[in-house]
Amino acid sequence: MARKTSPKDNGQENLFRELRSFAEQCGIKVRCEKLPRDFGYRVRSGGCVVRGKKWVIVDRTLPARDRLDLLADELRESVNGELEIPASLQPFL
């Protein structure tokens, strides 16, 4: 049975999509994947650099708020006051 989403979750999902779009406009690749968990290791979401390009890998199984916070933190580090941030995203960055 699918989990019901609240209006708050839907708002956070929409904000995450907007934040993701902004990140990609800034040249940051964002991938949402189901990250594997197995005995002996645990893969975590976060940023990395691959062949000189910034990437953010986000575990799509995380709650909406956690995904939003993770992407906002990575963007805050990358943008660092160098780009104009859309008004709707300014409270998060």
C-alpha positions, 0 to 999 in steps of 0.5 A, spaced: 500 500 500 502 506 498 504 511 503 499 517 503 503 524 503 501 530 506 500 537 503 507 539 507 510 533 504 507 535 497 510 542 498 517 539 500 517 535 494 515 541 489 521 545 493 526 539 492 524 539 484 525 547 484 532 546 488 534 540 483 532 545 477 536 550 480 542 546 482 542 543 474 542 550 472 548 552 476 552 546 473 551 541 478 548 534 476 543 531 481 541 524 481 536 521 485 537 513 486 535 508 491 542 507 494 544 500 496 544 498 504 548 491 505 551 488 511 558 491 512 557 497 508 552 503 507 552 508 502 550 515 503 547 521 500 552 527 498 556 531 493 562 529 489 566 531 483 567 526 477 571 528 472 571 535 474 564 536 475 560 537 481 555 531 482 550 530 488 547 523 489 541 523 493 538 517 496 530 517 493 528 513 499 530 518 504 524 523 507 522 529 503 525 534 508 532 530 509 533 530 501 531 537 501 536 539 507 541 535 503 541 538 497 540 545 500 547 544 504 550 542 498 548 548 494 550 552 499 557 550 499 557 550 491 554 557 490 557 560 496 554 567 494 557 567 487 550 566 483 543 570 484 538 565 488 531 565 486 527 569 491 523 562 492 529 558 494 533 564 498 530 562 505 533 555 504 540 557 501 
